[in-house]
Amino acid sequence: MKHSLTRRVAVVPALFALGLAACGSDTADTTAATASTEAPMSTDTDDTDMGDMDMDMGDADATPADDVVGAALARGEYALMDSRPAGYDNVTGTAVIARSPLGTTITTELTGLLPNVEYISHAHAKACADDNAGPHYQFEVGGAEVPPNEIHLAFTSDTDGNGFMTAANAQIAGVDAVAFVVHPTEFIDNKVACVDFVEDEAGSTEAALTARLAESTDMDDMEPATTEG
């Protein structure tokens, strides 16, 4: 599918504040959402509040997840969610998650979206059919509801209603990053579609996490360099 979609998409500027919106176990009313005319949430911030936080939410030119060398891969096809607004009955697509020594990469591709619309997607901690995919996956549970503690991916559909984007995180997502959900930015409470990640090779995620832990332990055991003088 990757080569069949045009990649004329753009990262939605400074969408991290949308991670604070309630899209965990919500069951928002579709009719109410489609009737809303409220503009997307403002995302203006004071740089001093964010520090050096890595707010990567997508790069269309980044290496796609399924091309990450040596990665443990999991993937799935989108299933429509009951909370989707009107006009999204033909959405299809895939999402792929790669876990490697470099961290986590997620790539999503969709068709059937409304054209020229901003979307935001998140890794979730429950399967699609379990409590509407539950809360966002967090590296530190109860921590910040923005990247890099969560994986957010933002894009704008092209004129044909296609979407493509890749987002990366320097940490390796645990086994409980099990799903990926896409929302229209304007209707953040209304989940359009959800992917349940299925490993290409059973147990590969655990192996990647074990290898990363072993690597970290080896680094911790290294003796600090000394200088003579």
N, C-alpha and C positions, 0 to 999 in steps of 0.2 A: 504493500500500500504506500510505502514511503515515497516511491518514485512516481506514483500516480497523482500525487497532490502537488499543487503549486505552493511554494513556500513564501508567498507574499503576505507575511504576517509581521506584526511588530509587538514588542514588549509593551505592556501597559505601564506607563511611568508611575513609579512610586506607589504601587498598589498594596504595600505591605500592611497598611492599616486595615485592609479588608479581612486579614486573618483574625481580627478581633470580632468579626461578625459571627452571629450564631448560626453555624452550619454544621453543628455536631449531630445531634439526634433529633433535629427539627423535622416537623411534618407540616410545613407552611402551606397555607391554602393557595392553590393555583390561581383561582379566580381573582383573589385579592392582589396577587402579585402582578398579574397581567394588567390590572387596572391602575397600578401605581404609576405616578409620573414623577416621583422623587428622583433627583439626580444622584449619581453614584457618590458614595461617601468621599469627603475631602480627605486627601492624604498628605497635606502639608505638615512638615515636622521641623523641629529644631534640631539641627545637626548635632548639637551638644548632647541631646537626649539619646541618640543612636550610637554614638561612639564609633568604633571601628566595625560595627556589625556588618556581616556579609549578607546583603539583601538580594542575592542572585535569585531572580524570578523568571529567568529565561533568556536564551540566546539561540536564535534560529540557525546560526552558523556553527554552533557547538557540535561536537561529536555525538551522534545519536546514541541512545542507550544500548541498542543492539549491536553497535560497532565498537563499544569500549573493550579494549583488549584485556583478556584474562578475567572478565567479569562473570559473576554469578547472575544469571538472567531469570527474570520472571515476567510474565505478560498476560494480557487478557483482552477480550473484546468488550466494548461498552454495552451495557444493558440500560434501557430507559428506566427512569425513576418516576414514581407516581407524582412527585412534587414538581415536575417540570412545568414551566409556563406553556401557554399555547404557542404553537408553531414549531415545536421541537419533536414531532412524532417520527421524523425520518433520520434522526441522528444515528450515525454508526461510526465506528472507528476502533482504535486500539491504543493501549498504553503499555510501555515496557519500562521496567525498572532494572538497573544494573548496579550491582554492588561489587566494588573492586578496591584494591589498595588505595586508589585515589579518592574513594568515598562513594557517594550515591548519585546516579544520574537517572532521570526519568524523561522519557520522550512520549509525547502524545500526538496523535493524528486523528482528525475527525472530518466527516462530511455531514451535510444535512443541517448545518448550523444556520442561523440567520446571518445574512451578509453584513460585513463591516460593523460587527458588534464586539465589544470587549468581553473577554471571559477570564475567569480565574479558576484554577484547579488546585486541589490539595491531596496529599497522601493522607489516608484515613486508617484508623486503628481497628476497625471492625469490617467484616465482610459486608458486601452491598445489601444483602437481605437481612442483616443483623442490626436492628435499631437504625435503619436507614444509613448504614455505614459508620454510625457512631461519631466520636470526636476526631479531630485531626490527630495524625500521628505526631508525637513529640519525642525528640531525643532525650530531653529532660522533662519528664511528666510534671505538669504544673508550672513549668517555666514560661518563657516568653511565647506569645502566640503569633510570632512572626519568624521568618528565616533569620538566622540559620537553625533555630530550634525546631522549626517546622519546614516542610518542603512545600513551597508554593510555586505555581507555574502560571504565568499570565501571557495572554496572546490576544490578537484581534483577528477575527475571521476575514477572509478575503471576499471579493465581490461575488464569488460563487458559493459562499458558505462553507469553505474549507478552513481548517485550522491545523497548524503544525507548530510545535515548540519543544525545546529541550531545556531542562533546568538541572543544575548540579549542586551538590552539597559536599563539603569536605569530610563529613562524618558518614559512617556506614549505617544505614537504616536497619533496625532490628527485625526479627521475624514477625513482629506485630504490625509492621507497615504492610497491610494486607490488601488495601484497596486504594483506588484513585477516583476522585469525583470532580466533575466539571460543573460550573455554575455560570450563568450570565452575571457579569459584574453588577449590573443595575438591579438584578433580583437575586442578591447573594443568598437569601434563604431558600431559594428554589433550585434544588439539585436537578440537573438535566439528565445526566447519565453517569454510570459508575462501572468501573472495571474491578474485578477480583483478580489479583495477581496469582498466577500459577507458575511454579518453578519449571524451567526447561529441564533441569536435572534435580530430582528430589534430594534435599539435604544440602544443596549448594549454598544456600544462604547461611546456614549454620557453619559450613566450612569456611566461608569468607569471613565471618565474624570471628571464628577461632583463629584464623591466620592473622587477622588484624590485632587480636589480643596478644598473640605470641610475639608479633612484631613489636608491639608497644612494650611488652615485658623485656624483650631483648634490649631495647633502647634504654629502658630504665636501669638495666644492669650494667650498662657501659660506664667505665670509670671516667670521671671528668678529666679533661686534658690538664696537664700541669706545665708550668713554665719555669725555666731555670733562670736564675739571675740573683 
